Structures are given as structure tokens and as C-alpha cells.
Amino acid sequence: MSRFNIVVILLVAVLLGTLFSVFTQNSESVVFARAFSEPGVEFKVSGTLDPDHPVLYDPETAVAETRFHMRDKTGQVHEVLLKEAKPTGLEQSESIDLYGKVEDGRFIATEMLMKCPSKYNEESHSLAEATAAGN
Amino acid sequence: MDITYIGEWTWAASLGRLLIALAFAGGLASTIGYVKSTRSGDPHWLSLGRWGFKVQAAGIFGASAMLYLLIFSHRYEFEYVWKHLNDAMPFGFMLSSFWGGQEGGFLIWMCWILVLALFFLRRNPGRMESPVMAIHGGILTGLSSMLLGLWFGDFQFGLDPFLLMREAPQNAGLPWTLNPNYLQVIPQFADGQGLNPLLQNYWMVIHPPTLFLGFASTLMPFAMAVSGLWLQDHRLWMGRAVSWAFFGVAILGAGILMGGAWAYEALSFGGFWAWDPVENSSLVPWIVLVAGAHLLLINKAKPGTAVTATYLMVALSFLLVVYSTFLTKSGILGDTSVHSFVDSGILPQLLTFLLGCCGLFCTLMLAPGRDRIVFGALQAALAVGIAVIDPALCTLGLLLVMAIAVLRGHLRNLPRTDGESPIWTREFWMFVGGMLMFASAIHITFQTSLPVLNHFLEPFSGWFEWLHQSTGSALARKLATHDLAPGTDFDATYHAIQVPLAFLFICITAFTQFLRYRSDSGKGLFMKLLRSLLTASVLTFLFAYSYDFHAWEAPRIALMFACLWSAAANFDYILQMLKGRYDQAGSSIAHIGFALVIFGAVLSNAKKDIISQNRFGDLAMLNEGLSNEEDLLLLQEDTIAMGPYYVSYRERRQEGHHAKFAVDYFETIPAEYAGGQVVSNEGFLFQCIADHAASPRFTDDLEEHWTFVPIPNERQRNTVRPWSAGRPGPFAFTLEPRIQLNERMGNAPEPDTKRFWNRDLYTHIKWGRVSDPEADEEGWMNGRKHDLMRRDSLVIGRSILALDSVSAVTLEEKPDYGLLDKDLAVAAHFRLTGNGPDTNFTALYIVRDSLLIPDMVALEDRGVKIRIDGFRPAEATFETVVWENLSIRRDFIVMQAIVFPQINLLWLGCLIMTGGALMAVRQRRKTLRRLEKKDTA
């Protein structure tokens, strides 16, 4: 058994340990129903902005509070309170990941990730529509 | 029926496609020729390979030139040009529109590969030529197939960079595509969509080509490694590959950090590194390449050491580049990235390419003959299985087979370490360091690839569910839902593992150079390291003290110590051991640079200070609701304290596609407080102990200068003033954070940064108006509802509207107000102060015959209108609507300001590291040439 092999074996052992801990640590991704059934527990909920409700942001009364409605993967719509200034491009977002928990019957998100239309791959629908209309 | 389109460069589309097809065909010929030549040594095959390569190179360079021709001639009939260019873009951004899309990305990647291959061919490659060029031919053929743009029914084979708009799938069948005049008739073709404004940054001119050169430079070591396996010669290639590998280390490292610089300057995610999948997927190949390059060095000094690991690292750095291309271009990452990528429709092709490269390498790890055939066939069968049976299961199976192949190759085929190395040798610690870096790379890849892993977990969902049911394991339930995502807390997700690993391998870079190859040289090592250890300890103490580190930050302090030690020890090595032979110092210099990069990253991130949280003066007194941890609301022309400055939002103006918000910064003249003086801070009263000048923060002074007054007496209550840090002094500088007006993706904030030698002040707009709010013709904006009680006040423009008192309107007063006797009325007495004389006025809440009579009070000259819509007697609260006129409106922004200390060390470190690595490459080339001369002589 050479020393080099011992190093490799040690590393593999350490890595397996860390990978296991990665699995146990990651925030769990759920739908609203689950988050509301376990209030006070941190969850990640993904969904899309519900266009039927307005996005409310009034920096003059609260700089870091944005309210909007999100539709989760099962179609449930809930009001969400995001403890951040309204992120630019929220209305254009294609999907939203919220990290937060349910408190007093409301989902309060401390962090949000958005997927916006791609920077790199634009579908040129605009031209197709415009030119179709022009003819 | 053929239509001749007027004014369209139809010939350019045909020529471009012809060039790509030529490159593809040339690549095939080159691959076949070189493969046959490697196996038989027949010069005819060799010349087929060479000619094929020339054709391929001509095709790719030609296609690239063609695309540039189209860009510079503004040919908007081409989809690629239309998408990524418009007339407003200056020359620099015209250059970068070339790599605005995936097609251009592939082209520039191939161009760099060709350039490097040409260098390789010029340098008398000898026996290596055929196998290395065969690999190049295969890889380039695979890459150029991504640009073929062929359609087999609904199946897309490659993206066509020369696609005409009228041929694009979304336009198929539209009537205008049959109009020969369409370019003249349809106005949209006069100008393009333009490169996404986010990419219109000077870093985008230089960052992508550098990164692609870095990506390309991982291919040469890979091709050499594969050749080594092919020829079953494990020594020749390793000597050759060293300088290529370190060239890749230098360029790829610089390219990654340029991306960081772009993110820092143009994107507002508050830093230069966000552990984003796209960033990670270029970082990981670099880490593995560094590990591989060092293993190559070991093999140069002591041939036959850790051969399998060397092959693996060198090959993986290239395979990870391909994997990252797959991750970022296939759309598989979904919504885990701030960079988002849409499925471009070539996922199957990318996957085939990736698996092909991996499979080739793994198969060649085995001994020639039966092993290779069996495992090759097994892999091919599983690859077919991915397409037709079950993608997840078959991919898992394929990965398993590949792992077994590598292991079997290690045990049966490759030479194993012959002589034992003593512990205190250079090669042993270099190996340990390399393995630690590899571990760090695996951890990052694993976190980044969680979305991919979910696909593999899916078929086992039922099994995990059963496990969860029977054992109640939360882990099993998580795996059953197969929706893992990397956490958002970087400390838990990345730093908890990466910091200890980095600590270890940076410590190794500090002392390993002092060891010798092959012989036990641990004696006296400690004495050689003493100077640098002492220097590093003192410096660490100074930094930890002056930046106020706490005990719980011990891991960070340890990492900072490791960086300082590494920098000091490598510097000392140049003085002590090299004694001024600077041409040998490349590697030490590169280590110093790397240590500085990590040091700057750790310190600037750990001690980044969000100074926009402090709120003093007017604003906080006026509105309690403004208190907030990270964001600052700035009313136009207000001057308020922020960290060590006073700031004032002066104006908004539009320049091009940016709305710029000019914010002036003023020095603070600290307030002087005398002993006995009483101040209030956040609702508590404090008495001053002794005369002093205020610090920017109350908490900094609290312990030394103030005593808490729990129960204030009469005198204290009467003399209390709110605490403030001081008053604005002389003008210091102006920063102009911007909001980019981006119609396609929504407006995006862009930061503006003031650089000092030892820190950056980084500010960006969190919220701001890019145009005036809606108002009617007379300038009245939409009314806002407020519930007001007695003593409540509102800020309106520069005035304050206060509800002083409430009274019921008595019978005697009614005629004065023009009311009938039967009316019920409550009067609200308002006072408007500031920005003009104090004005008192009364608004009424009138009920007549149980109907509400609206009573609008307008103070037109002060720009305020108010109406009472309701009254809740129990709470004595008026429901009011207040209108504000544009003429008195004050614009405002919500801004965030962060101080990053010592961030310049990071950029300096990047320059030093790249320079050092290039020096080492040059030195290595020199020695090689000297050796070659000796050989021939």
C-alpha cells in the first residue's frame, strides 16, 4: 500500500461524509400545502408570479417589503410577503424560488431567486408577430 | 419555385453553410487519416490527416470571418446578426456580438483550438502528431456538428449561425417570407434587436474570448493524455503536456476572474462571486487542471508516480469543460442560476458529445485488446439505452461502467507507483495538495449538479418512499421527492467545506517548494519556514485586529493566515533559495498571486460592510417605517448620514439606455459632545461621560463615552437631542449607480463603485423610478389613502401635513361651513408646514340624510389636495385620500451601499498569478528546447 493510495482513500472517505451532509443540509423544496402544514419551518417553494393580483411595493412606507401572489406547482395561489425591496424584473420572471416560512398564516420569504427570460437566447417572437401583422 | 430575394445576401448564407460543412467533412477526413496513420504509420494516411486538418481549419476560420463580415455589414436578414446586433452598438460591442449566442461561442472555441493546434504542429511534434491530431480532429468534428443546423423532421442537428430570418422555424409559412421584397417592405429589418444591454459592457469584449481560450487550452493536455494511453507510452506525453497545462491554468484563471470583474461591475448581485452554476462550471475545470498540471510536474521529476491520478486529472479538466458546456447550454439547470439558459434544442447532440469524450477516455484506460472491446461495446449499448429505454437508469449504468473501466485500467493496465516516496518530499505534498483541490472541485460540481442528480433520483423515487415509510428517515423522504437544490446560504453550502480544504492546500503551497524531489528533506524545514511563519502570524494578527474579527470567525482567520503564510513563504523562497534567479521564480510568483486572490476574496467578503443601514437625522424622525437593515431611502435633495459619509441624491437623468442617479457624497464633520449632554438613540436616553468627537456609529462610542439613563429627570428630558454623527462637510465625490432600461428583460440595476486603495465603496439602486409617475393634465398624481388620527403627520413633497385636532361641528358653526342644520359633520384641523408659510385648514366629514357629502380641500399653490372619505368614531380615525402635485413631488431612490475592504488585493493577485504562471510556462519551454538541442547534438 503506497502512501499515495492512503491519501486517496482518506480523501474518498472524507468526501463521502461531506456529500452525505450535503444531502441532509439542503433546504427542502415543497409546495405551499406542505409549508402551510408545518408553519415556522424553513422551506423552498417554487412557482410563478400570479398575474391576476398586483405586485405591491411602496418604498415610502416600507423599503424592504414586497407583496405579491405566487402560484405553486400544484396551482395553489397564496399571498407572499418578501422581505426585500422589489427585485427588478419580477413582472417579467418566468419562475420564482422562494425561501422562507409560514408565520401567522402567511408565507414570509426572506430570499428569492428568479428565472428571467434568457440573456443569451432570445426567441424572436416580436419580429414574427410584428411582421405577420404588417403583411 | 425559386424566389430571388432582392437585397438579401443569399450567397452569404450558402457560403457560410458550405464553410461549416467543409469544416465538418475536413474534420472527418482528418480524424480518419490521423487515426489510420497512428495505427499503421502509413505516410499516405498521415497526409490525408494533414490535408483534412487544413480544410477543417480553413472552414472554421472562413466561417468565423464570414460571420464577422455579416456583423460588420449589419446584415439583419440573418437571425444571428439581428438578435445580437443593432446600429447603435459601437465597435467594441460589435466584436462581442460575435459571441453573444451559442453559435458564436462554439465558433470562437474552435478557432482557439485551431490556433493552439497550429502552434503544436509548428513545434516538431514527432511521434505525438498523429494521435494528438486525431483527437483534435474528432473533437473539432463533434463541435462543428453543433453548427450544421440540419433538421431531420423535428430533430435538430446543430444550430445554424447563418440562418436567415425568413427560414427561422418560428417564421415558417408566414406570407412575408415569400415576398422577394421583404427586406425593403418590412421596417423591422432596418435594425437589429441588439446585444442584450447587460452584455454591453467592456468586460464582455475581453472576458469571453479569454475564457474560451482557457477552455480550448484544456484540450491539448487531454489529447496528449489520450495519445499516451493509445500509444501505451506513459512518459513521453507527460513531459510535453506540462507547459500546455500551465498555459491553460494562467489563461483560464484570468478568464474566470474577468467574469468575476464583470459581475462586480455590471451585475448587481452584490459582489464578484455568487457560487452560480455558470461560474462554478468554469471554476471546476480550472481547479482540476491545476491539480493535473502539478501531477504532471511530479511525473516529470519522478516518472511513474500516481500515473492513474495524473491521467484522470488531466482528462477530467477537459471533460469538465465539455460537461459545463452541456450544463449551461442544455437548459438542464433550470431555475437554479441567475444566468439562465433556455434549451437550445441540441441537448441530445451535446449529451452524445459529452458521453463520447468520456467513453473514449475510459475505454482507452484499459489494456489494449479484449478489455477495450468489451467495455467499449458495453458503453455503446448503454448509450443507445439512454435514447431508447430509460435515460436515468442507463446513464447511471454508463457512469458505473466507466468507473469500473477506470479502476480496472488502474489495476491491470497502468504502471503503479514503483518506489515509495518518503513523507517529506516535494512530490508527496504536491500530490496531497492536488488531491485536496480535486476534492474541492468534486464538492462544487456536486452542489452545482444537484438539478441533474434529481433526474437520476426520479426512477428510485418509489424505493426511497418505501425507505422513508419504514424507517422514517428524513433523508429518504428528501431523495424521494427528487427536488434537491443547492442551499442559498453560501456559508453552509460552500464555505463550510471549501474553507477547510482551501486552508489545507494553501498551507501546502507555502512549504512544499522548500522540499526536494525524491529525497527526504524534512530536516531543517522548520527553520527555513520560520521567517515566513512569523511574518504571516504578525500580519494575520494585524488584519484580524484592525478589521475586528471575532472568535467565531476562526476558520476564516485560519484561511487568511494560510494565504499570508503562502505569500510570505513563496516570497521568501525567491529570496532564500533562488537567490535572485528570477527566471525560475514563476511558480512561486503564481502561488503568491493565488494566495492574494483568496485572501482578498475572504477578507472583502467576510468584512463587507453594508453601510446603507444607518439612518440619522430628518428621515428617521419623520417616518419610523423607514428603519431597515440594508437599504437606504434617499429623498431628492435630502442630505443624510450613511456610514462615514453624508449622501445626497441630486438628480436623475437619462443617458442612452441608462437612467443615472447622481448621488453626491460629503465628508462628515464629526459632532462634538460635551460631558453631561443627554441624547436619544433608538428611543433610549444616554448621558455623555466626557467630551469627545462622535464616531460614524453610535454603537462604536457607546461603551466608552455614554451611560444609559433608565429614568430621565426633568432637566434631562428637556435638554435631550437626537444623537447624530455630525454634519455634512466638504464635497467628496459623486457616484452614479444606474438602472439599465432593458425592454427585453426588464430594467436592471447596475452598480457604481468608488475605488480606494484599501477598499471599494459599491453602491447600487434597489428601487428607483426611471420616469415620472403618472399624473393628469394638471399634474395631479393618483391619490393615496391614509388613515389619520390626531397628531398623525404625512410627508408630502417638502412639506409636512399634520392632523392637529378633531372637533364635532356645532350647530352655531354649521352656517360658517355652509352646512345645513340637519347635517352631521366632524372637522379635521390640518396644518401644512415647511416649503412655504404655515397654513391651517379644515377638512370636513359630512353626512347628510345618511349620505356622505364629499368635501375636497385643495391647496393648489402648495400642490396638495385632501378629501375625507370616512370616519371611524371608535378609533377617532379619518380615512383620507391625499393627492400630490408633480410640481412639489420629490423623487426618491432606495439604495444599497457596501464597503468591500481590500478587494484590490484580489485583482492584484489575479494579475500576479497569471503573470507567474506564464513565466513558468516560458521557463519550461526554454528548458525543453535546451534538452532538445542536447538530444540532437
Boltz contact constraints between the chains, C-beta under 6 A:
constraints:
  - contact:
      token1: [A, 2]
      token2: [B, 417]
      max_distance: 6.0
  - contact:
      token1: [A, 4]
      token2: [B, 306]
      max_distance: 6.0
  - contact:
      token1: [A, 4]
      token2: [B, 417]
      max_distance: 6.0
  - contact:
      token1: [A, 4]
      token2: [B, 431]
      max_distance: 6.0
  - contact:
      token1: [A, 7]
      token2: [B, 432]
      max_distance: 6.0
  - contact:
      token1: [A, 7]
      token2: [B, 435]
      max_distance: 6.0
  - contact:
      token1: [A, 11]
      token2: [B, 435]
      max_distance: 6.0
  - contact:
      token1: [A, 11]
      token2: [B, 439]
      max_distance: 6.0
  - contact:
      token1: [A, 15]
      token2: [B, 439]
      max_distance: 6.0
  - contact:
      token1: [A, 18]
      token2: [B, 497]
      max_distance: 6.0
  - contact:
      token1: [A, 23]
      token2: [B, 475]
      max_distance: 6.0
  - contact:
      token1: [A, 24]
      token2: [B, 475]
      max_distance: 6.0
  - contact:
      token1: [A, 25]
      token2: [B, 492]
      max_distance: 6.0
  - contact:
      token1: [A, 26]
      token2: [B, 484]
      max_distance: 6.0
  - contact:
      token1: [A, 26]
      token2: [B, 487]
      max_distance: 6.0
  - contact:
      token1: [A, 27]
      token2: [B, 487]
      max_distance: 6.0
  - contact:
      token1: [A, 28]
      token2: [B, 478]
      max_distance: 6.0
  - contact:
      token1: [A, 29]
      token2: [B, 483]
      max_distance: 6.0
  - contact:
      token1: [A, 29]
      token2: [B, 485]
      max_distance: 6.0
  - contact:
      token1: [A, 59]
      token2: [B, 633]
      max_distance: 6.0
  - contact:
      token1: [A, 59]
      token2: [B, 767]
      max_distance: 6.0
  - contact:
      token1: [A, 59]
      token2: [B, 894]
      max_distance: 6.0
  - contact:
      token1: [A, 61]
      token2: [B, 625]
      max_distance: 6.0
  - contact:
      token1: [A, 62]
      token2: [B, 625]
      max_distance: 6.0
  - contact:
      token1: [A, 63]
      token2: [B, 628]
      max_distance: 6.0
  - contact:
      token1: [A, 63]
      token2: [B, 631]
      max_distance: 6.0
  - contact:
      token1: [A, 63]
      token2: [B, 633]
      max_distance: 6.0
  - contact:
      token1: [A, 63]
      token2: [B, 894]
      max_distance: 6.0
  - contact:
      token1: [A, 64]
      token2: [B, 628]
      max_distance: 6.0
  - contact:
      token1: [A, 64]
      token2: [B, 631]
      max_distance: 6.0
  - contact:
      token1: [A, 85]
      token2: [B, 631]
      max_distance: 6.0
  - contact:
      token1: [A, 85]
      token2: [B, 766]
      max_distance: 6.0
  - contact:
      token1: [A, 85]
      token2: [B, 767]
      max_distance: 6.0
  - contact:
      token1: [A, 85]
      token2: [B, 894]
      max_distance: 6.0
  - contact:
      token1: [A, 88]
      token2: [B, 746]
      max_distance: 6.0
  - contact:
      token1: [A, 88]
      token2: [B, 747]
      max_distance: 6.0
  - contact:
      token1: [A, 88]
      token2: [B, 748]
      max_distance: 6.0
  - contact:
      token1: [A, 88]
      token2: [B, 749]
      max_distance: 6.0
  - contact:
      token1: [A, 89]
      token2: [B, 746]
      max_distance: 6.0
  - contact:
      token1: [A, 92]
      token2: [B, 746]
      max_distance: 6.0
  - contact:
      token1: [A, 95]
      token2: [B, 335]
      max_distance: 6.0
  - contact:
      token1: [A, 99]
      token2: [B, 488]
      max_distance: 6.0
  - contact:
      token1: [A, 111]
      token2: [B, 488]
      max_distance: 6.0
  - contact:
      token1: [A, 115]
      token2: [B, 335]
      max_distance: 6.0
  - contact:
      token1: [A, 115]
      token2: [B, 340]
      max_distance: 6.0
  - contact:
      token1: [A, 116]
      token2: [B, 745]
      max_distance: 6.0
  - contact:
      token1: [A, 117]
      token2: [B, 745]
      max_distance: 6.0
  - contact:
      token1: [A, 118]
      token2: [B, 340]
      max_distance: 6.0
  - contact:
      token1: [A, 118]
      token2: [B, 341]
      max_distance: 6.0
  - contact:
      token1: [A, 118]
      token2: [B, 342]
      max_distance: 6.0
  - contact:
      token1: [A, 119]
      token2: [B, 196]
      max_distance: 6.0
  - contact:
      token1: [A, 119]
      token2: [B, 198]
      max_distance: 6.0
  - contact:
      token1: [A, 121]
      token2: [B, 342]
      max_distance: 6.0
  - contact:
      token1: [A, 122]
      token2: [B, 83]
      max_distance: 6.0
  - contact:
      token1: [A, 127]
      token2: [B, 188]
      max_distance: 6.0
  - contact:
      token1: [A, 128]
      token2: [B, 170]
      max_distance: 6.0
  - contact:
      token1: [A, 128]
      token2: [B, 171]
      max_distance: 6.0
  - contact:
      token1: [A, 130]
      token2: [B, 188]
      max_distance: 6.0
  - contact:
      token1: [A, 131]
      token2: [B, 176]
      max_distance: 6.0
  - contact:
      token1: [A, 131]
      token2: [B, 186]
      max_distance: 6.0
  - contact:
      token1: [A, 131]
      token2: [B, 188]
      max_distance: 6.0
  - contact:
      token1: [A, 132]
      token2: [B, 174]
      max_distance: 6.0
  - contact:
      token1: [A, 134]
      token2: [B, 186]
      max_distance: 6.0
  - contact:
      token1: [A, 135]
      token2: [B, 175]
      max_distance: 6.0
  - contact:
      token1: [A, 135]
      token2: [B, 176]
      max_distance: 6.0
